[in-house]
Amino acid sequence: MEKSFPWGSTPNTDLSLWRSDAVVLFDWLMSTDLNTVPVTHPAQKQALADLLARLEEVDVAESTQEEISAAQEEVARNMGW
């Protein structure tokens, strides 16, 4: 479902994510109370909610716990910092 923005038509940005990153982000966003995430502007919380909504529209929303664990391992292995 397309999100309706109150300010009319807005430009979109295509974003390609590594699937493992998308799975990890989706799992984290689903288990996080966005009201407790530290933000410096309300738009940051809204952007996270929008990201969650977009991730819900793709196949990562159907990830099993096994797939989530594997994605977490894969992402952590490639942290590089």
C-alpha positions in Angstrom: 0.0 0.0 0.0 1.4 3.4 -0.9 1.8 5.9 1.9 -0.2 9.0 1.5 1.8 12.1 2.4 -0.1 15.2 3.7 2.2 17.5 1.7 1.3 16.0 -1.7 3.6 14.4 -4.1 7.1 13.9 -2.9 10.2 12.6 -4.7 11.2 9.1 -3.9 14.7 7.6 -3.5 15.3 4.0 -4.5 17.3 2.2 -1.9 18.9 -1.2 -2.3 19.8 -3.1 0.9 21.7 -6.2 1.4 19.0 -8.8 2.3 20.7 -9.6 5.6 20.7 -5.9 6.6 17.0 -5.7 5.7 16.2 -8.7 7.8 18.1 -7.4 10.8 16.6 -4.0 10.5 13.1 -5.4 10.2 13.5 -7.6 13.2 14.9 -4.8 15.3 12.2 -2.3 14.3 9.5 -4.8 15.0 10.9 -5.4 18.5 11.7 -1.8 19.3 9.4 0.7 21.0 10.1 3.7 18.8 9.0 6.0 21.6 12.1 4.9 23.5 14.6 5.4 20.6 16.7 8.5 21.3 16.0 11.1 18.6 16.9 14.8 18.2 13.9 15.5 16.0 10.5 13.8 15.6 11.1 13.3 11.9 13.7 10.7 12.8 11.2 8.6 14.6 8.8 9.0 11.7 11.5 8.0 9.2 12.1 4.8 11.2 8.4 4.1 11.2 8.3 4.7 7.4 11.3 2.3 7.0 9.4 -0.4 8.9 6.3 0.1 6.8 8.4 -0.3 3.6 10.1 -3.4 5.0 6.7 -4.9 5.9 5.9 -4.8 2.2 8.8 -7.0 1.1 9.6 -10.7 1.8 11.8 -10.0 4.8 8.6 -9.6 6.9 8.2 -13.4 6.5 11.6 -14.3 7.9 11.8 -17.1 10.3 13.8 -17.0 13.5 16.4 -19.2 11.9 16.7 -16.7 9.0 16.9 -13.8 11.4 19.7 -15.5 13.4 21.6 -16.3 10.3 21.2 -12.7 9.0 22.5 -11.3 12.3 25.5 -13.5 12.2 26.2 -12.6 8.6 25.9 -8.8 9.3 28.0 -9.0 12.5 30.7 -10.9 10.6 31.1 -8.0 8.1 31.0 -5.1 10.6 34.6 -4.0 10.0 34.7 -1.6 12.9 
